Amino acid sequence: MPEPAKFAPPPKKGSKKAVTKAQKKDGKKRKRSRKESYSIYVYKVLKQVHPDTGIWCKAMGIMNSFLNDIFERIAGEASRLIQTAVRLLLPGELAKHAVSEGTKAVTKYASSK
């Protein structure tokens, strides 16, 4: 007697599988934007320190926010230190121009992101 056909169970509600390529109305494929995060690095360090321990998604989000905040603070402090060093090293008007050009470059970079 033939075996009855086996059907795959329906996907669970809220399944994590996502469509890999999205399409526009005119049929052209568009590239998905990528979210930058530190989650893979946090996970790698966690596995080095505690190989048998996992981390929840919410906790990973908190760690990601924490790292973004810390790096932003470090970058701000480094910026102030560099500006102070330029003011101390370069004489008078040259220091003013160097600081203004540096500020302009940083602003341009920040607005492009």
Chimera marker file (.cmm) of the C-alpha trace (Angstrom):
<marker_set name="trace">
<marker id="1" x="0.000" y="0.000" z="0.000" r="1" g="1" b="0" radius="0.5"/>
<marker id="2" x="1.456" y="3.424" z="-0.930" r="1" g="1" b="0" radius="0.5"/>
<marker id="3" x="2.434" y="5.782" z="1.866" r="1" g="1" b="0" radius="0.5"/>
<marker id="4" x="0.223" y="8.826" z="2.343" r="1" g="1" b="0" radius="0.5"/>
<marker id="5" x="1.781" y="12.056" z="1.085" r="1" g="1" b="0" radius="0.5"/>
<marker id="6" x="3.586" y="13.950" z="3.797" r="1" g="1" b="0" radius="0.5"/>
<marker id="7" x="2.951" y="17.657" z="3.857" r="1" g="1" b="0" radius="0.5"/>
<marker id="8" x="5.216" y="20.208" z="5.444" r="1" g="1" b="0" radius="0.5"/>
<marker id="9" x="3.571" y="21.975" z="8.367" r="1" g="1" b="0" radius="0.5"/>
<marker id="10" x="2.464" y="25.542" z="7.650" r="1" g="1" b="0" radius="0.5"/>
<marker id="11" x="4.998" y="28.205" z="8.641" r="1" g="1" b="0" radius="0.5"/>
<marker id="12" x="4.641" y="29.477" z="12.176" r="1" g="1" b="0" radius="0.5"/>
<marker id="13" x="3.130" y="32.882" z="12.721" r="1" g="1" b="0" radius="0.5"/>
<marker id="14" x="5.836" y="35.540" z="12.864" r="1" g="1" b="0" radius="0.5"/>
<marker id="15" x="8.356" y="33.345" z="11.084" r="1" g="1" b="0" radius="0.5"/>
<marker id="16" x="11.845" y="34.837" z="10.910" r="1" g="1" b="0" radius="0.5"/>
<marker id="17" x="12.357" y="33.888" z="7.257" r="1" g="1" b="0" radius="0.5"/>
<marker id="18" x="12.340" y="36.954" z="5.042" r="1" g="1" b="0" radius="0.5"/>
<marker id="19" x="12.234" y="37.426" z="1.312" r="1" g="1" b="0" radius="0.5"/>
<marker id="20" x="15.802" y="37.967" z="0.187" r="1" g="1" b="0" radius="0.5"/>
<marker id="21" x="15.105" y="40.176" z="-2.798" r="1" g="1" b="0" radius="0.5"/>
<marker id="22" x="12.385" y="42.783" z="-2.951" r="1" g="1" b="0" radius="0.5"/>
<marker id="23" x="10.978" y="43.903" z="-6.295" r="1" g="1" b="0" radius="0.5"/>
<marker id="24" x="9.670" y="47.256" z="-7.430" r="1" g="1" b="0" radius="0.5"/>
<marker id="25" x="6.429" y="47.672" z="-9.362" r="1" g="1" b="0" radius="0.5"/>
<marker id="26" x="8.260" y="47.858" z="-12.702" r="1" g="1" b="0" radius="0.5"/>
<marker id="27" x="9.968" y="44.496" z="-12.063" r="1" g="1" b="0" radius="0.5"/>
<marker id="28" x="13.464" y="45.797" z="-11.293" r="1" g="1" b="0" radius="0.5"/>
<marker id="29" x="15.224" y="44.325" z="-8.278" r="1" g="1" b="0" radius="0.5"/>
<marker id="30" x="16.175" y="46.763" z="-5.568" r="1" g="1" b="0" radius="0.5"/>
<marker id="31" x="18.880" y="46.275" z="-3.021" r="1" g="1" b="0" radius="0.5"/>
<marker id="32" x="17.864" y="45.984" z="0.626" r="1" g="1" b="0" radius="0.5"/>
<marker id="33" x="19.465" y="48.509" z="2.924" r="1" g="1" b="0" radius="0.5"/>
<marker id="34" x="21.777" y="46.967" z="5.507" r="1" g="1" b="0" radius="0.5"/>
<marker id="35" x="21.598" y="47.877" z="9.156" r="1" g="1" b="0" radius="0.5"/>
<marker id="36" x="25.009" y="48.281" z="10.717" r="1" g="1" b="0" radius="0.5"/>
<marker id="37" x="25.341" y="46.777" z="14.161" r="1" g="1" b="0" radius="0.5"/>
<marker id="38" x="27.904" y="45.286" z="16.499" r="1" g="1" b="0" radius="0.5"/>
<marker id="39" x="25.819" y="42.183" z="17.209" r="1" g="1" b="0" radius="0.5"/>
<marker id="40" x="28.097" y="39.679" z="15.444" r="1" g="1" b="0" radius="0.5"/>
<marker id="41" x="31.123" y="41.012" z="17.334" r="1" g="1" b="0" radius="0.5"/>
<marker id="42" x="29.306" y="40.988" z="20.685" r="1" g="1" b="0" radius="0.5"/>
<marker id="43" x="28.238" y="37.416" z="19.974" r="1" g="1" b="0" radius="0.5"/>
<marker id="44" x="31.796" y="36.329" z="19.065" r="1" g="1" b="0" radius="0.5"/>
<marker id="45" x="33.207" y="37.828" z="22.273" r="1" g="1" b="0" radius="0.5"/>
<marker id="46" x="30.411" y="36.248" z="24.324" r="1" g="1" b="0" radius="0.5"/>
<marker id="47" x="31.235" y="32.837" z="22.866" r="1" g="1" b="0" radius="0.5"/>
<marker id="48" x="34.940" y="33.307" z="23.679" r="1" g="1" b="0" radius="0.5"/>
<marker id="49" x="34.170" y="34.223" z="27.286" r="1" g="1" b="0" radius="0.5"/>
<marker id="50" x="31.168" y="31.933" z="27.933" r="1" g="1" b="0" radius="0.5"/>
<marker id="51" x="30.822" y="29.327" z="25.159" r="1" g="1" b="0" radius="0.5"/>
<marker id="52" x="27.639" y="27.807" z="26.585" r="1" g="1" b="0" radius="0.5"/>
<marker id="53" x="25.768" y="31.100" z="27.100" r="1" g="1" b="0" radius="0.5"/>
<marker id="54" x="23.381" y="32.769" z="24.665" r="1" g="1" b="0" radius="0.5"/>
<marker id="55" x="21.927" y="36.268" z="24.471" r="1" g="1" b="0" radius="0.5"/>
<marker id="56" x="18.400" y="37.520" z="23.894" r="1" g="1" b="0" radius="0.5"/>
<marker id="57" x="17.555" y="39.789" z="20.985" r="1" g="1" b="0" radius="0.5"/>
<marker id="58" x="16.520" y="42.628" z="23.321" r="1" g="1" b="0" radius="0.5"/>
<marker id="59" x="19.766" y="42.336" z="25.264" r="1" g="1" b="0" radius="0.5"/>
<marker id="60" x="21.713" y="42.436" z="21.993" r="1" g="1" b="0" radius="0.5"/>
<marker id="61" x="19.855" y="45.622" z="21.046" r="1" g="1" b="0" radius="0.5"/>
<marker id="62" x="20.819" y="47.169" z="24.381" r="1" g="1" b="0" radius="0.5"/>
<marker id="63" x="24.467" y="46.157" z="23.876" r="1" g="1" b="0" radius="0.5"/>
<marker id="64" x="24.401" y="47.648" z="20.370" r="1" g="1" b="0" radius="0.5"/>
<marker id="65" x="23.010" y="50.945" z="21.697" r="1" g="1" b="0" radius="0.5"/>
<marker id="66" x="25.617" y="50.940" z="24.460" r="1" g="1" b="0" radius="0.5"/>
<marker id="67" x="28.495" y="50.446" z="22.004" r="1" g="1" b="0" radius="0.5"/>
<marker id="68" x="27.160" y="53.150" z="19.665" r="1" g="1" b="0" radius="0.5"/>
<marker id="69" x="26.964" y="55.563" z="22.599" r="1" g="1" b="0" radius="0.5"/>
<marker id="70" x="30.466" y="54.738" z="23.862" r="1" g="1" b="0" radius="0.5"/>
<marker id="71" x="32.059" y="55.096" z="20.421" r="1" g="1" b="0" radius="0.5"/>
<marker id="72" x="30.254" y="58.400" z="19.891" r="1" g="1" b="0" radius="0.5"/>
<marker id="73" x="31.613" y="59.709" z="23.205" r="1" g="1" b="0" radius="0.5"/>
<marker id="74" x="35.148" y="58.528" z="22.388" r="1" g="1" b="0" radius="0.5"/>
<marker id="75" x="34.991" y="60.160" z="18.943" r="1" g="1" b="0" radius="0.5"/>
<marker id="76" x="33.775" y="63.442" z="20.468" r="1" g="1" b="0" radius="0.5"/>
<marker id="77" x="36.582" y="63.458" z="23.012" r="1" g="1" b="0" radius="0.5"/>
<marker id="78" x="39.168" y="62.621" z="20.328" r="1" g="1" b="0" radius="0.5"/>
<marker id="79" x="37.844" y="65.496" z="18.220" r="1" g="1" b="0" radius="0.5"/>
<marker id="80" x="38.263" y="67.948" z="21.099" r="1" g="1" b="0" radius="0.5"/>
<marker id="81" x="41.789" y="66.680" z="21.826" r="1" g="1" b="0" radius="0.5"/>
<marker id="82" x="42.853" y="67.024" z="18.185" r="1" g="1" b="0" radius="0.5"/>
<marker id="83" x="41.408" y="70.535" z="18.023" r="1" g="1" b="0" radius="0.5"/>
<marker id="84" x="43.306" y="71.517" z="21.180" r="1" g="1" b="0" radius="0.5"/>
<marker id="85" x="46.543" y="70.029" z="19.825" r="1" g="1" b="0" radius="0.5"/>
<marker id="86" x="46.162" y="71.984" z="16.563" r="1" g="1" b="0" radius="0.5"/>
<marker id="87" x="45.553" y="75.217" z="18.484" r="1" g="1" b="0" radius="0.5"/>
<marker id="88" x="48.669" y="74.625" z="20.597" r="1" g="1" b="0" radius="0.5"/>
<marker id="89" x="50.949" y="73.577" z="17.741" r="1" g="1" b="0" radius="0.5"/>
<marker id="90" x="50.035" y="76.038" z="14.998" r="1" g="1" b="0" radius="0.5"/>
<marker id="91" x="50.590" y="79.781" z="15.357" r="1" g="1" b="0" radius="0.5"/>
<marker id="92" x="47.710" y="82.313" z="15.442" r="1" g="1" b="0" radius="0.5"/>
<marker id="93" x="45.764" y="82.674" z="12.201" r="1" g="1" b="0" radius="0.5"/>
<marker id="94" x="46.988" y="79.355" z="10.816" r="1" g="1" b="0" radius="0.5"/>
<marker id="95" x="45.438" y="77.513" z="13.782" r="1" g="1" b="0" radius="0.5"/>
<marker id="96" x="42.082" y="79.253" z="13.222" r="1" g="1" b="0" radius="0.5"/>
<marker id="97" x="42.058" y="78.256" z="9.550" r="1" g="1" b="0" radius="0.5"/>
<marker id="98" x="43.090" y="74.669" z="10.332" r="1" g="1" b="0" radius="0.5"/>
<marker id="99" x="40.342" y="74.301" z="12.952" r="1" g="1" b="0" radius="0.5"/>
<marker id="100" x="37.682" y="75.769" z="10.648" r="1" g="1" b="0" radius="0.5"/>
<marker id="101" x="38.741" y="73.500" z="7.744" r="1" g="1" b="0" radius="0.5"/>
<marker id="102" x="38.707" y="70.475" z="10.031" r="1" g="1" b="0" radius="0.5"/>
<marker id="103" x="35.262" y="71.362" z="11.363" r="1" g="1" b="0" radius="0.5"/>
<marker id="104" x="34.002" y="71.861" z="7.814" r="1" g="1" b="0" radius="0.5"/>
<marker id="105" x="35.349" y="68.447" z="6.729" r="1" g="1" b="0" radius="0.5"/>
<marker id="106" x="33.788" y="66.657" z="9.710" r="1" g="1" b="0" radius="0.5"/>
<marker id="107" x="30.429" y="68.376" z="9.103" r="1" g="1" b="0" radius="0.5"/>
<marker id="108" x="30.506" y="67.418" z="5.415" r="1" g="1" b="0" radius="0.5"/>
<marker id="109" x="31.295" y="63.794" z="6.294" r="1" g="1" b="0" radius="0.5"/>
<marker id="110" x="28.553" y="63.620" z="8.938" r="1" g="1" b="0" radius="0.5"/>
<marker id="111" x="25.937" y="65.048" z="6.563" r="1" g="1" b="0" radius="0.5"/>
<marker id="112" x="26.852" y="62.549" z="3.819" r="1" g="1" b="0" radius="0.5"/>
<marker id="113" x="26.055" y="59.547" z="6.043" r="1" g="1" b="0" radius="0.5"/>
<link id1="1" id2="2" r="1" g="1" b="0" radius="0.2"/>
<link id1="2" id2="3" r="1" g="1" b="0" radius="0.2"/>
<link id1="3" id2="4" r="1" g="1" b="0" radius="0.2"/>
<link id1="4" id2="5" r="1" g="1" b="0" radius="0.2"/>
<link id1="5" id2="6" r="1" g="1" b="0" radius="0.2"/>
<link id1="6" id2="7" r="1" g="1" b="0" radius="0.2"/>
<link id1="7" id2="8" r="1" g="1" b="0" radius="0.2"/>
<link id1="8" id2="9" r="1" g="1" b="0" radius="0.2"/>
<link id1="9" id2="10" r="1" g="1" b="0" radius="0.2"/>
<link id1="10" id2="11" r="1" g="1" b="0" radius="0.2"/>
<link id1="11" id2="12" r="1" g="1" b="0" radius="0.2"/>
<link id1="12" id2="13" r="1" g="1" b="0" radius="0.2"/>
<link id1="13" id2="14" r="1" g="1" b="0" radius="0.2"/>
<link id1="14" id2="15" r="1" g="1" b="0" radius="0.2"/>
<link id1="15" id2="16" r="1" g="1" b="0" radius="0.2"/>
<link id1="16" id2="17" r="1" g="1" b="0" radius="0.2"/>
<link id1="17" id2="18" r="1" g="1" b="0" radius="0.2"/>
<link id1="18" id2="19" r="1" g="1" b="0" radius="0.2"/>
<link id1="19" id2="20" r="1" g="1" b="0" radius="0.2"/>
<link id1="20" id2="21" r="1" g="1" b="0" radius="0.2"/>
<link id1="21" id2="22" r="1" g="1" b="0" radius="0.2"/>
<link id1="22" id2="23" r="1" g="1" b="0" radius="0.2"/>
<link id1="23" id2="24" r="1" g="1" b="0" radius="0.2"/>
<link id1="24" id2="25" r="1" g="1" b="0" radius="0.2"/>
<link id1="25" id2="26" r="1" g="1" b="0" radius="0.2"/>
<link id1="26" id2="27" r="1" g="1" b="0" radius="0.2"/>
<link id1="27" id2="28" r="1" g="1" b="0" radius="0.2"/>
<link id1="28" id2="29" r="1" g="1" b="0" radius="0.2"/>
<link id1="29" id2="30" r="1" g="1" b="0" radius="0.2"/>
<link id1="30" id2="31" r="1" g="1" b="0" radius="0.2"/>
<link id1="31" id2="32" r="1" g="1" b="0" radius="0.2"/>
<link id1="32" id2="33" r="1" g="1" b="0" radius="0.2"/>
<link id1="33" id2="34" r="1" g="1" b="0" radius="0.2"/>
<link id1="34" id2="35" r="1" g="1" b="0" radius="0.2"/>
<link id1="35" id2="36" r="1" g="1" b="0" radius="0.2"/>
<link id1="36" id2="37" r="1" g="1" b="0" radius="0.2"/>
<link id1="37" id2="38" r="1" g="1" b="0" radius="0.2"/>
<link id1="38" id2="39" r="1" g="1" b="0" radius="0.2"/>
<link id1="39" id2="40" r="1" g="1" b="0" radius="0.2"/>
<link id1="40" id2="41" r="1" g="1" b="0" radius="0.2"/>
<link id1="41" id2="42" r="1" g="1" b="0" radius="0.2"/>
<link id1="42" id2="43" r="1" g="1" b="0" radius="0.2"/>
<link id1="43" id2="44" r="1" g="1" b="0" radius="0.2"/>
<link id1="44" id2="45" r="1" g="1" b="0" radius="0.2"/>
<link id1="45" id2="46" r="1" g="1" b="0" radius="0.2"/>
<link id1="46" id2="47" r="1" g="1" b="0" radius="0.2"/>
<link id1="47" id2="48" r="1" g="1" b="0" radius="0.2"/>
<link id1="48" id2="49" r="1" g="1" b="0" radius="0.2"/>
<link id1="49" id2="50" r="1" g="1" b="0" radius="0.2"/>
<link id1="50" id2="51" r="1" g="1" b="0" radius="0.2"/>
<link id1="51" id2="52" r="1" g="1" b="0" radius="0.2"/>
<link id1="52" id2="53" r="1" g="1" b="0" radius="0.2"/>
<link id1="53" id2="54" r="1" g="1" b="0" radius="0.2"/>
<link id1="54" id2="55" r="1" g="1" b="0" radius="0.2"/>
<link id1="55" id2="56" r="1" g="1" b="0" radius="0.2"/>
<link id1="56" id2="57" r="1" g="1" b="0" radius="0.2"/>
<link id1="57" id2="58" r="1" g="1" b="0" radius="0.2"/>
<link id1="58" id2="59" r="1" g="1" b="0" radius="0.2"/>
<link id1="59" id2="60" r="1" g="1" b="0" radius="0.2"/>
<link id1="60" id2="61" r="1" g="1" b="0" radius="0.2"/>
<link id1="61" id2="62" r="1" g="1" b="0" radius="0.2"/>
<link id1="62" id2="63" r="1" g="1" b="0" radius="0.2"/>
<link id1="63" id2="64" r="1" g="1" b="0" radius="0.2"/>
<link id1="64" id2="65" r="1" g="1" b="0" radius="0.2"/>
<link id1="65" id2="66" r="1" g="1" b="0" radius="0.2"/>
<link id1="66" id2="67" r="1" g="1" b="0" radius="0.2"/>
<link id1="67" id2="68" r="1" g="1" b="0" radius="0.2"/>
<link id1="68" id2="69" r="1" g="1" b="0" radius="0.2"/>
<link id1="69" id2="70" r="1" g="1" b="0" radius="0.2"/>
<link id1="70" id2="71" r="1" g="1" b="0" radius="0.2"/>
<link id1="71" id2="72" r="1" g="1" b="0" radius="0.2"/>
<link id1="72" id2="73" r="1" g="1" b="0" radius="0.2"/>
<link id1="73" id2="74" r="1" g="1" b="0" radius="0.2"/>
<link id1="74" id2="75" r="1" g="1" b="0" radius="0.2"/>
<link id1="75" id2="76" r="1" g="1" b="0" radius="0.2"/>
<link id1="76" id2="77" r="1" g="1" b="0" radius="0.2"/>
<link id1="77" id2="78" r="1" g="1" b="0" radius="0.2"/>
<link id1="78" id2="79" r="1" g="1" b="0" radius="0.2"/>
<link id1="79" id2="80" r="1" g="1" b="0" radius="0.2"/>
<link id1="80" id2="81" r="1" g="1" b="0" radius="0.2"/>
<link id1="81" id2="82" r="1" g="1" b="0" radius="0.2"/>
<link id1="82" id2="83" r="1" g="1" b="0" radius="0.2"/>
<link id1="83" id2="84" r="1" g="1" b="0" radius="0.2"/>
<link id1="84" id2="85" r="1" g="1" b="0" radius="0.2"/>
<link id1="85" id2="86" r="1" g="1" b="0" radius="0.2"/>
<link id1="86" id2="87" r="1" g="1" b="0" radius="0.2"/>
<link id1="87" id2="88" r="1" g="1" b="0" radius="0.2"/>
<link id1="88" id2="89" r="1" g="1" b="0" radius="0.2"/>
<link id1="89" id2="90" r="1" g="1" b="0" radius="0.2"/>
<link id1="90" id2="91" r="1" g="1" b="0" radius="0.2"/>
<link id1="91" id2="92" r="1" g="1" b="0" radius="0.2"/>
<link id1="92" id2="93" r="1" g="1" b="0" radius="0.2"/>
<link id1="93" id2="94" r="1" g="1" b="0" radius="0.2"/>
<link id1="94" id2="95" r="1" g="1" b="0" radius="0.2"/>
<link id1="95" id2="96" r="1" g="1" b="0" radius="0.2"/>
<link id1="96" id2="97" r="1" g="1" b="0" radius="0.2"/>
<link id1="97" id2="98" r="1" g="1" b="0" radius="0.2"/>
<link id1="98" id2="99" r="1" g="1" b="0" radius="0.2"/>
<link id1="99" id2="100" r="1" g="1" b="0" radius="0.2"/>
<link id1="100" id2="101" r="1" g="1" b="0" radius="0.2"/>
<link id1="101" id2="102" r="1" g="1" b="0" radius="0.2"/>
<link id1="102" id2="103" r="1" g="1" b="0" radius="0.2"/>
<link id1="103" id2="104" r="1" g="1" b="0" radius="0.2"/>
<link id1="104" id2="105" r="1" g="1" b="0" radius="0.2"/>
<link id1="105" id2="106" r="1" g="1" b="0" radius="0.2"/>
<link id1="106" id2="107" r="1" g="1" b="0" radius="0.2"/>
<link id1="107" id2="108" r="1" g="1" b="0" radius="0.2"/>
<link id1="108" id2="109" r="1" g="1" b="0" radius="0.2"/>
<link id1="109" id2="110" r="1" g="1" b="0" radius="0.2"/>
<link id1="110" id2="111" r="1" g="1" b="0" radius="0.2"/>
<link id1="111" id2="112" r="1" g="1" b="0" radius="0.2"/>
<link id1="112" id2="113" r="1" g="1" b="0" radius="0.2"/>
</marker_set>
